[in-house]
Amino acid sequence: MSHTLHPLRRARLQRSELAVPGSNPDFIVKAATSEADYVFLDLEDAVAPSEKDQARTNVVAALREIDWRGLGKTVSVRINGLDTPYMYRDVVDVMEQAGDRVDTLLVPKVGVPADLYVVETLIDQIEQARGYSTRVATEALIETALGMANVEAIAASGGRLEALHFGVADYAASNRARTVSIGGLNPDYPGDQWHFALSRMIVACRAYGLRAIDGPFGDFGDPDGFRAGARRAAALGAEGKWAIHPSQVALANEVFSPPPAEVDRAGRIVAELRKAEAEGRGAAAVDGKMIDAASERMARTVLEMADAIAASSAGRP
């Protein structure tokens, strides 16, 4: 093992992340009582330019009036991009009026580490000026060719960054990729055309202690397609996926929750290795298969997820 280690910066349960347009207060209220682990209130793509100001007002009101943490939710706000005239006002209004009520700001179309530095400088100054005791984190959307080309540097940038998200729609547009639907597979490609990009982002996350989250699947009338995409992401190491429709929340929670049999086997692996250690052996067997120290590390990942899910369920009304 290398002496250069980057432990997980912040553990949060993030199996499902429900996207809610800030322009629709009714949707925001419903999201607060959904089964989603995470809710992000969107000020960017889901909001028309003519509605940006009102959406920002709605989001601030929702942050102040809804007890998100009491409802067991992590709440995030997706601000507008740095190339728009809306971003600075998003950060200032949300942070000054509700900076002690929001958990993270999701920064879209991050291309270089300096993009996060700009946003975090504003957050720093407002937190100091307001005297907040809480600390708002950042999350970055990797959804452009530039962002993917610099994903390792972005992941290593430190600061308040906790997670990277794969924004498949804008990524496809940035690369001029032919695609059938948001997150869907192109039958002309022999496999999954998103595999390389998602895998690269996940590796960058794990190398530098970040959570890795898969982005949207546009066809909310195709639960099997969503489930298949979520399973591919989970197999690569993602720990959650966006839900752009409430019907996708249960699907994400299902896929990213280890099944009872897997949790049971993980517990037996740890128990058998403790027994082997007491007997002076470095390896053992479970279900006719060899297990060793690497097996225990994989098993503990499963057990930690199961514990987080149980703790979250216990804390929800």
C-alpha positions in Angstrom: 0.0 0.0 0.0 1.3 3.4 -0.9 2.2 5.9 1.8 0.1 8.4 -0.1 -3.5 7.8 1.1 -6.7 9.9 0.7 -9.4 8.6 3.1 -13.0 9.3 2.3 -13.6 13.0 3.0 -17.2 12.6 4.1 -19.5 9.5 4.2 -23.1 10.3 3.2 -25.8 7.8 2.2 -26.5 8.8 -1.4 -28.1 5.8 -3.1 -30.8 7.9 -4.7 -30.6 11.6 -5.5 -33.9 13.2 -6.5 -33.7 16.1 -8.8 -36.4 18.8 -8.3 -36.8 22.0 -10.3 -36.6 25.0 -8.1 -39.4 26.6 -10.1 -42.0 24.1 -8.8 -42.7 24.5 -5.0 -45.2 21.6 -5.0 -42.6 19.2 -6.3 -40.1 20.5 -3.6 -42.6 19.7 -0.8 -43.3 16.2 -2.1 -39.5 15.5 -2.5 -39.0 16.3 1.2 -41.2 13.4 2.2 -40.0 11.0 -0.5 -37.8 7.9 0.1 -34.8 9.6 -1.6 -31.6 9.8 0.4 -30.6 13.0 -1.2 -32.6 15.8 -2.8 -31.1 18.5 -5.0 -33.1 21.6 -5.7 -32.2 22.7 -9.2 -31.6 26.2 -10.3 -29.8 25.2 -13.6 -31.0 23.1 -16.5 -34.6 22.4 -15.2 -35.3 26.1 -14.8 -36.1 28.4 -17.8 -34.1 31.7 -17.9 -37.3 33.7 -17.3 -37.9 31.7 -14.0 -34.4 31.8 -12.6 -35.1 34.6 -10.0 -38.3 33.1 -8.8 -36.8 29.6 -8.6 -34.0 31.0 -6.4 -36.6 32.6 -4.1 -38.5 29.3 -4.0 -35.4 27.3 -3.1 -34.4 29.7 -0.3 -37.9 29.5 1.1 -37.9 25.7 1.0 -34.5 25.5 2.7 -35.7 27.7 5.5 -39.3 26.3 5.9 -38.7 22.6 5.5 -36.9 20.6 8.2 -34.8 18.5 5.7 -32.5 17.1 8.3 -35.4 16.2 10.6 -36.9 14.3 7.6 -33.6 12.3 7.2 -32.7 14.1 4.0 -29.4 15.5 2.7 -30.3 18.6 0.7 -28.3 20.1 -2.1 -28.7 23.0 -4.5 -27.5 22.9 -8.0 -26.4 26.3 -8.9 -26.0 27.7 -12.4 -22.7 27.4 -14.3 -19.8 29.8 -14.0 -20.4 30.9 -17.6 -23.8 32.3 -16.8 -24.9 35.6 -15.2 -26.8 33.6 -12.5 -24.1 31.7 -10.6 -22.9 34.5 -8.3 -26.4 35.4 -7.2 -27.3 31.7 -6.7 -24.4 31.3 -4.3 -24.9 34.7 -2.5 -28.7 34.4 -2.0 -28.6 30.7 -1.0 -25.7 31.1 1.4 -26.7 34.4 2.9 -30.3 33.5 3.5 -30.1 29.7 4.1 -26.4 28.8 4.4 -27.0 27.0 7.7 -29.8 24.9 6.1 -28.1 23.5 3.0 -25.7 20.6 3.0 -23.9 21.0 -0.4 -23.8 23.1 -3.5 -23.6 21.1 -6.7 -21.5 22.9 -9.3 -22.3 22.1 -12.9 -19.9 21.7 -15.8 -16.8 21.8 -13.8 -13.9 21.9 -16.3 -10.8 22.8 -14.1 -10.1 22.9 -10.4 -10.3 26.7 -10.4 -14.0 26.5 -11.2 -14.5 25.1 -7.7 -12.1 27.6 -6.2 -14.3 30.4 -7.4 -17.5 29.0 -5.8 -15.7 28.0 -2.6 -14.2 31.5 -2.1 -17.7 32.9 -2.1 -18.9 30.2 0.4 -15.9 30.9 2.6 -16.5 34.6 2.8 -20.3 34.3 3.4 -19.8 31.7 6.1 -17.3 33.9 7.9 -19.5 37.0 7.5 -22.6 35.3 8.8 -20.9 33.4 11.5 -22.3 30.0 10.5 -21.3 27.1 12.6 -22.1 24.6 9.8 -19.9 24.0 6.8 -21.4 23.7 3.3 -19.6 21.2 1.1 -19.3 21.2 -2.7 -20.0 18.5 -5.3 -18.9 18.7 -8.9 -20.7 17.6 -12.1 -18.3 16.1 -14.6 -20.2 16.6 -17.8 -17.9 18.1 -20.4 -14.9 16.8 -22.4 -12.7 19.4 -20.5 -14.0 18.2 -17.1 -13.3 14.5 -18.0 -9.8 15.4 -19.3 -9.1 17.1 -16.0 -11.1 14.8 -13.7 -8.1 13.6 -11.7 -6.9 17.2 -11.0 -10.5 18.2 -10.0 -10.8 15.2 -7.7 -7.4 16.0 -6.1 -8.2 19.7 -5.6 -9.3 19.3 -2.0 -11.2 22.2 -0.4 -14.8 21.5 0.3 -15.3 18.9 -2.5 -17.0 15.7 -1.4 -18.4 14.0 -4.5 -18.3 13.9 -8.3 -21.3 13.2 -10.5 -21.4 12.0 -14.0 -23.6 14.2 -16.1 -24.2 12.0 -19.1 -26.4 14.3 -21.2 -24.1 17.3 -21.4 -21.1 14.9 -21.6 -22.7 13.4 -24.7 -23.3 16.8 -26.2 -19.8 18.0 -25.4 -18.3 15.0 -27.2 -20.8 15.2 -30.0 -21.7 11.6 -29.2 -24.7 10.0 -30.9 -27.1 8.7 -28.2 -30.7 7.5 -28.2 -31.8 9.1 -24.9 -30.2 10.6 -21.8 -28.2 7.8 -20.2 -29.5 5.2 -22.7 -27.4 2.9 -24.8 -26.8 3.4 -28.5 -27.4 0.0 -30.3 -24.7 0.9 -32.8 -22.1 0.7 -30.1 -20.9 -2.8 -29.1 -21.6 -2.4 -25.3 -21.9 0.5 -23.0 -20.5 3.7 -24.5 -20.5 5.4 -21.1 -18.3 2.8 -19.5 -15.0 4.4 -20.0 -16.0 7.9 -18.8 -17.9 6.7 -15.8 -15.1 4.3 -14.8 -12.5 7.0 -15.1 -14.5 9.3 -12.9 -15.1 6.6 -10.3 -11.4 5.8 -10.2 -10.5 9.5 -9.6 -13.1 9.6 -6.8 -11.7 6.5 -5.0 -8.1 7.7 -5.4 -8.9 11.0 -3.7 -11.5 10.1 -1.1 -14.7 11.3 -2.9 -18.1 9.7 -3.4 -19.0 8.7 -6.9 -22.5 9.3 -8.2 -24.0 8.3 -11.5 -26.2 10.8 -13.3 -29.6 10.7 -14.9 -31.5 8.2 -17.0 -34.0 10.2 -19.1 -36.7 7.6 -19.9 -38.6 7.5 -16.6 -41.1 5.2 -18.4 -38.4 2.5 -18.7 -37.7 1.1 -15.2 -35.8 -1.9 -16.6 -33.4 0.5 -18.5 -32.9 2.6 -15.4 -32.2 -0.5 -13.3 -29.8 -1.9 -15.9 -27.8 1.4 -16.0 -27.8 1.6 -12.2 -26.4 -1.9 -11.9 -23.6 -1.2 -14.4 -22.7 1.9 -12.4 -22.8 -0.1 -9.1 -20.6 -2.8 -10.6 -18.0 -0.1 -11.4 -18.1 1.3 -7.9 -20.7 4.1 -8.0 -22.6 4.4 -4.8 -25.8 6.1 -6.1 -27.7 7.5 -9.0 -29.9 10.4 -9.8 -33.6 10.1 -10.0 -35.2 12.6 -12.4 -38.7 11.3 -11.5 -40.0 10.0 -8.2 -40.6 6.6 -9.7 -36.9 6.1 -10.0 -36.1 6.6 -6.3 -37.2 3.1 -5.3 -35.2 1.6 -8.2 -32.0 3.4 -7.2 -32.5 2.5 -3.5 -33.0 -1.1 -4.6 -29.9 -1.4 -6.8 -27.5 0.4 -4.5 -28.6 -1.4 -1.3 -26.7 -4.7 -0.7 -29.2 -7.6 -0.6 -29.6 -9.5 2.7 -27.7 -12.6 1.4 -24.8 -10.4 0.4 -24.7 -8.7 3.8 -24.9 -12.1 5.5 -22.0 -13.4 3.5 -19.9 -10.3 4.2 -20.5 -10.9 7.9 -19.4 -14.5 7.6 -16.3 -13.5 5.7 -15.2 -11.2 8.5 -16.0 -13.8 11.2 -14.1 -16.6 9.4 -11.0 -14.4 8.9 -11.0 -13.4 12.6 -11.2 -17.1 13.4 -8.3 -17.9 11.0 -6.3 -15.0 12.5 -6.7 -16.5 15.9 -5.4 -19.8 14.6 -2.4 -18.2 12.9 -3.7 -18.5 9.3 -3.9 -15.6 6.8 -6.6 -17.1 4.6 -9.9 -19.1 5.1 -12.8 -20.3 3.1 -16.5 -19.3 2.9 -19.0 -21.2 0.7 -16.1 -23.2 -0.8 -14.2 -20.1 -1.9 -10.9 -18.8 -0.6 -11.0 -15.5 1.3 -8.1 -13.3 2.5 -7.4 -9.8 3.7 -8.7 -8.3 0.3 -11.9 -10.3 0.8 -12.3 -8.6 4.2 -11.9 -5.1 2.7 -14.6 -5.9 0.1 -16.9 -7.3 2.8 -16.5 -4.3 5.1 -17.6 -2.1 2.2 -20.8 -4.0 2.1 -21.3 -4.0 5.9 -20.6 -0.2 6.1 -23.3 0.4 3.5 -25.8 -1.8 5.3 -25.1 0.0 8.6 -25.6 3.4 6.9 -28.9 2.3 5.4 -30.1 0.9 8.8 -29.1 4.1 10.6 -30.9 6.3 8.0 -34.0 4.2 8.2 -34.0 4.4 12.0 -33.7 8.2 11.8 -36.5 8.8 9.4 -40.0 9.6 10.7 
